[in-house]
Amino acid sequence: MVDEEALFRAIHQHILRQAKSGGRIDTETELATRFGVTRYKIRKALSVLSQMGVVDRAPKRGMTVNNLGPKNLSAQIQVQMDIANFDIREFIEARLLIEVDIIPLAIRRVTPALLGRLDEAINRIEANAANTQEADRWDREFHLLLLEACGNRVLQVFSAALVTYFEKTTSTLPQNNPEFFLNIARQERELLQAIKRGEEDRAKELLREHLREQVDMLQA
């Protein structure tokens, strides 16, 4: 029986090697022959790679490999995390470790424009407090903007994949409870003020408390 995870990784690596060497990318039929599987299995793997933004597929034109920016790399990592089926506790632990420790970088490198976007994300949480899905989306956006503020693209790529994972937990949050998201907005506004004042230790503690509060709810 073919290990689908191993097959996916092998196809992914093979296509990237071909693109790096400047050669032609194998067709579905050629990939099926190379890996000794059906075209259906190849098509399934290529569909995932297309969703990740790794490849573009078009009739007659064949398949091309995209240049990968931070967003596409984050999407790739997210798919790999899904395949690996990590426990949510591992995601939570990783978020606590990474997000809190990037605060000093964010304080030193955040721009006025990004501070404005962080403030707007909080405003959006408040405006959509009665809409769980929308308010949660803007909460994740706030955290993604904090990661962007650190100015380190490697950290941003890995951390964004972690934060994006939590869109899967929206259904576990309190529904039709505006106060829940208004409280999140209050916490994030206090955190943003500490960042603006350059208070590293205060900002780290506020973020740690903010994340732990949500973690306790998800683990309840």
Protein Blocks (a to p, Z undefined) as FASTA:
>chain_A
ZZfklmmmmmmmmmmmmmmnopacddfklmmmmnopafklmmmmmmmmmmnomaccdehk
lpadddddfklmmmmmmmmmmmnopafklmmmmmmmmmmmmmmmmmmmocfklmmmmmmm
mmmmmmmmmmmklmmmmmmmmmmmmmmmnopaklmmmmmmmmmmmmmmmmmpcehilklm
mmmmmmmmmmmmmmmnopaklmmmmmmmmmmmmmmmmmZZ
